[in-house]
Amino acid sequence: MTRAQRNLSIVAAVLLVILAVFWFSGPFAAIHGLRKALAARDASALATHVDFVALRSNLSPQLEDRIARGISARLGGGHGGMVDKAAKAISDNAVNAMATPAGIGVLLQGDTLYRQASGDTIGNGAVKQPRPADPFADTHGRFESISRYSTTLATDGGDVGFVFEPRGLRWKITNIRLPQPQQPKQD
């Protein structure tokens, strides 16, 4: 191997390492961007970190199933077609409301209103602003594949998963995995 080939190999290896660091730091950069957007209450900045088309298509079946199960549990069996149609109509409206910059902001800041009502706020003056919520503070994440990163937030209602996938050079939220419905306790 000549000196020029060796130098070219070293440059290629360094570029490969830089590319890998850039790629695998993408989800963490997205989470950092989401944190900043939430703290600033900046819906347009928040929107840059979410693929709303993918999010809608991934949330819709989850909500539809959950709503159908709830309706069936209340009405009992035998209403299959009507329950499915009602669940689809309700879930479509809910997904369209949630899968927007404002809707994602509300989902990610879930306890802001509670904190404001309970007095857990910062600032002086007659009108206090609630402390910015950081939904990613106590999450645990992992790469599911080279192009999918998920982070899980434990809540009282169950684990909520945020799935990030690359869209161009940015990683964006493409799915929110809702907690599994809790089964009623048997006596």
Secondary structure by P-SEA (a helix, b strand, c coil): ccaaaaaaaaaaaaaaaaaaaaaaaaaaaaaaaaaaaaaaccaaaaaaacaaaaaaaaaaaaaaaaaaaaaaaaacccaaaaaaaaaaaaaaaaaaaaacaaaaaaaaacaaaaaaaacccccccccccccccccccbbbbbcccccbbbbbbbccccbbbbbbbbccccccccccccccccccccc
